[in-house]
Amino acid sequence: MSYRFASRIGKVKASFLDELFRVSNDPSIISFAGGLPSSALIDTGGIARATREVMEEDAGTALQYTTTDGYLPLREYIAARYRTRLGIPAEAAEIQIVNGSQQCLDLFAKIFLDPGDHVGMERPGYLGAIEAFSLYEPVIDTVPLEDDGPDLLAFERMITTAQPKFFYGIPNSQNPSGRTYSQDTRRAIAEILREHDTVFYEDDAFGELFFDAKPRLPVRRYLPGQAVISGSFSKTVAPGMRIGWMYAPQEILAKFNIVKQASDLHSNFLCQKILHRYLTTTDPDRRIQEIVKVYERKCRQMCDLFNDLLPELTHTTPEGGMFLIATLPPGLSARAVFDEGVRNKVAVLPGMPFYVDDGGTDTIRLNFSSASEEQITEGMHRLSNVIHGMLHA
Ligand SMILES: Cc1ncc(COP(=O)(O)O)c(C=O)c1O
């Protein structure tokens, strides 16, 4: 039997995930290669209590099928948070609950992309988006991501010539680079897009994790009918619940709802109820402040160790989020640093999966949220030994 798979499955770049899984399963390796929030900061006690309460008071409903758009009180909670945090007049009718914001990437591409359509992205861009979009066989056009956001000249040129159906970006503490768009860049992007039929897709996985706790205004604020935002409880509550959302104009959401229903009918209703109970009976902002304080300390620690131990590398200095990116000195390849690192019990993620061309061979991504402070110190010393060993070989 030879399986006659669809041709699109061959269009997805082989992912690094298998190798990553191998290193994250070896306890002797200190891994900065993955992307996990800190397990120590998940409020297991609070979530256990919320689970018990839902099961005692409401199990019959929580264990039944429900509507595709999601649990209305949870959608109202999310909309209210946009209004109070960002001053955006969001309504529950504009919010669709999904299985983690990763599902937005798949469903959004499904409703917008025909094979050969253009889609814009940052360079480097989020690996999970490249994988999700690639299954719909688009042409991906990239724009260099600078310290304050996409290079605006390149952005305008690309939008004008390729006319992508949408541009996907992560304005807040981007994965993989940790970079944040300036407010001027957000405004300029909106100005440019206003002249075109290109939607701005803002992936806001990290918007609540700014170290200065100040929210940044989304592009959607300047471009209401032409921008969507995906959000997630993965980084602020617990990724295993797999609850995120899409906030979009109703015309887009109506199509989104159709493909969501075809895909899985609805997201896990029990988890939606538990999450809502948890959010409304605890102080989620205090928990977020705690998470942010720890991530800021770890980020500063990693940056300081880079400066002290590895001055040959340049690195980004994030304002929030969970990742930074470093550029290797000439002559060193990210793949070789990964291999030699694993031999010496420290793992970093080579930059290549974040590029749709042949880029990234001289960059590495490091996650600072998941390792402990002791592990960060030890891991950065190991990385310094690895890189200096290779430079002097
Ligand atoms: C930029 C970005 N978007 C989306 C996701 C998916 O997150 P989730 O599906 O847990 O909301 C991640 C995961 O790390 C991410 O980094």
The ligand as an SDF file (V2000), in Angstrom:
LIG
                    3D

 16 16  0  0  0  0  0  0  0  0999 V2000
    3.4800   33.8680   19.2390 C   0  0  0  0  0  0  0  0  0  0  0  0
    2.6720   32.7020   19.6700 C   0  0  0  0  0  0  0  0  0  0  0  0
    1.4320   32.5470   19.1890 N   0  0  0  0  0  0  0  0  0  0  0  0
    0.6670   31.5170   19.5490 C   0  0  0  0  0  0  0  0  0  0  0  0
    1.1290   30.5490   20.4190 C   0  0  0  0  0  0  0  0  0  0  0  0
    0.2260   29.4160   20.7650 C   0  0  0  0  0  0  0  0  0  0  0  0
   -0.1820   29.5290   22.0780 O   0  0  0  0  0  0  0  0  0  0  0  0
   -1.5430   28.8980   22.6380 P   0  0  0  0  0  0  0  0  0  0  0  0
   -2.1200   28.0400   21.5720 O   0  0  0  0  0  0  0  0  0  0  0  0
   -1.1390   28.1190   23.8340 O   0  0  0  0  0  0  0  0  0  0  0  0
   -2.4160   30.0670   22.9670 O   0  0  0  0  0  0  0  0  0  0  0  0
    2.4230   30.6530   20.9330 C   0  0  0  0  0  0  0  0  0  0  0  0
    2.9610   29.6170   21.8290 C   0  0  0  0  0  0  0  0  0  0  0  0
    3.9800   29.7500   22.4110 O   0  0  0  0  0  0  0  0  0  0  0  0
    3.2170   31.7560   20.5420 C   0  0  0  0  0  0  0  0  0  0  0  0
    4.4650   31.8920   20.9680 O   0  0  0  0  0  0  0  0  0  0  0  0
  1  2  1  0
  2  3  1  0
  2 15  2  0
  3  4  2  0
  4  5  1  0
  5  6  1  0
  5 12  2  0
  6  7  1  0
  7  8  1  0
  8  9  2  0
  8 10  1  0
  8 11  1  0
 12 13  1  0
 12 15  1  0
 13 14  2  0
 15 16  1  0
M  END
$$$$
